[in-house]
Amino acid sequence: MRTTYAHDALLVLDPDGDERAPGAAVTLELCGSWEHLGTCPVAPHHTATQRDGDEVGVRVLFAVESEQEGSVRARVVDALSSGHLAGPEGATRWRLVRHAGSEVRVDEQEHAARLAQGS
């Protein structure tokens, strides 16, 4: 049975950078492509960002079997640590300031349940 986990990060993004790029980097790391059919083959996930100037807060929800949590979390961190993404709309660069695992919030429970079901 899948459990849903959360991971938060703070990035400093290039001024003209696309705040969606870090989430696309996570999807690329977990799925192999940001364009794929069906759910992610590694871990159904959702990435949300909130930009404030050059800082971007990133929150990743992901659902996996408990024994896979550490490896998937490490892959999320690897993607965010990469500091760049070359996408169809150009390259975006960022710097990872900090990151940490966190609890799934009450307002995320419904979405977390859908991720755990693989949808």
C-alpha positions as CSV (number, residue, x, y, z in Angstrom):
1,M,0.0,0.0,0.0
2,R,1.3,3.4,-0.9
3,T,1.8,6.2,1.6
4,T,2.0,9.9,0.6
5,Y,4.9,12.0,1.7
6,A,5.8,15.6,1.4
7,H,9.1,17.4,0.8
8,D,9.7,21.1,0.9
9,A,12.5,23.1,-0.6
10,L,13.6,26.8,-1.0
11,L,15.3,27.8,-4.2
12,V,16.8,31.0,-5.5
13,L,15.8,31.2,-9.1
14,D,17.4,33.3,-11.9
15,P,15.3,36.5,-12.2
16,D,14.0,35.5,-15.7
17,G,13.7,31.8,-14.8
18,D,10.5,29.8,-15.1
19,E,9.3,28.8,-11.6
20,R,7.8,25.6,-13.2
21,A,11.2,24.3,-14.1
22,P,12.1,22.8,-10.7
23,G,8.9,20.8,-10.8
24,A,9.6,19.7,-14.3
25,A,13.1,18.6,-13.2
26,V,11.4,16.5,-10.4
27,T,9.0,15.0,-13.0
28,L,11.9,14.3,-15.4
29,E,13.9,12.6,-12.6
30,L,10.9,10.4,-11.4
31,C,9.3,9.7,-14.8
32,G,12.0,10.0,-17.3
33,S,10.0,12.6,-19.2
34,W,7.6,15.3,-18.4
35,E,5.4,14.0,-21.2
36,H,4.2,10.4,-20.4
37,L,1.0,8.4,-20.5
38,G,-0.6,7.5,-17.2
39,T,0.8,7.9,-13.8
40,C,4.5,8.2,-13.0
41,P,6.2,4.8,-13.1
42,V,8.3,5.5,-10.0
43,A,6.0,7.6,-7.7
44,P,2.8,9.4,-8.5
45,H,3.6,13.0,-7.4
46,H,2.6,16.6,-7.5
47,T,4.8,19.7,-7.3
48,A,3.6,23.1,-6.3
49,T,5.6,26.3,-6.3
50,Q,5.2,29.7,-4.8
51,R,7.4,32.5,-6.0
52,D,8.4,35.6,-4.0
53,G,10.9,37.6,-6.0
54,D,13.9,35.4,-6.7
55,E,12.9,32.9,-4.1
56,V,10.7,29.9,-5.0
57,G,9.2,27.6,-2.4
58,V,8.7,24.1,-3.8
59,R,6.5,21.4,-2.3
60,V,6.4,17.9,-3.6
61,L,3.8,15.3,-2.6
62,F,4.6,11.8,-3.7
63,A,3.1,8.4,-3.0
64,V,5.2,5.2,-2.7
65,E,5.5,2.0,-0.7
66,S,7.1,2.9,2.7
67,E,10.4,1.1,1.8
68,Q,10.8,3.3,-1.3
69,E,10.4,6.6,0.6
70,G,14.1,7.2,1.1
71,S,15.1,6.5,-2.5
72,V,12.3,8.6,-4.0
73,R,13.0,11.4,-1.6
74,A,16.7,11.3,-2.6
75,R,15.7,11.5,-6.3
76,V,13.6,14.6,-5.6
77,V,16.5,16.2,-3.8
78,D,18.8,15.2,-6.7
79,A,16.5,16.9,-9.2
80,L,16.2,20.1,-7.1
81,S,20.0,20.1,-6.4
82,S,20.7,19.9,-10.2
83,G,20.2,23.6,-10.4
84,H,19.0,23.7,-14.0
85,L,16.6,22.6,-16.6
86,A,16.7,23.0,-20.3
87,G,13.1,22.9,-21.4
88,P,11.1,23.7,-24.5
89,E,10.8,27.4,-23.4
90,G,14.6,27.8,-22.7
91,A,16.9,27.1,-19.8
92,T,16.2,27.9,-16.2
93,R,18.8,27.9,-13.4
94,W,18.4,27.9,-9.7
95,R,20.2,27.3,-6.4
96,L,18.9,25.0,-3.7
97,V,19.0,26.9,-0.4
98,R,17.4,24.3,1.9
99,H,15.2,21.2,1.8
100,A,13.5,18.9,4.3
101,G,10.8,16.3,4.5
102,S,7.5,17.4,6.0
103,E,4.1,16.1,6.9
104,V,1.2,16.0,4.5
105,R,-1.1,18.9,5.5
106,V,-4.8,18.5,6.3
107,D,-5.7,20.6,3.3
108,E,-3.7,18.1,1.1
109,Q,-5.3,14.9,2.4
110,E,-7.7,14.5,-0.5
111,H,-5.0,15.0,-3.1
112,A,-2.7,12.7,-1.2
113,A,-5.3,10.0,-1.2
114,R,-5.6,10.3,-5.0
115,L,-1.8,10.1,-5.4
116,A,-1.8,7.0,-3.2
117,Q,-4.4,5.4,-5.4
118,G,-2.2,6.1,-8.4
119,S,-4.4,8.8,-10.0
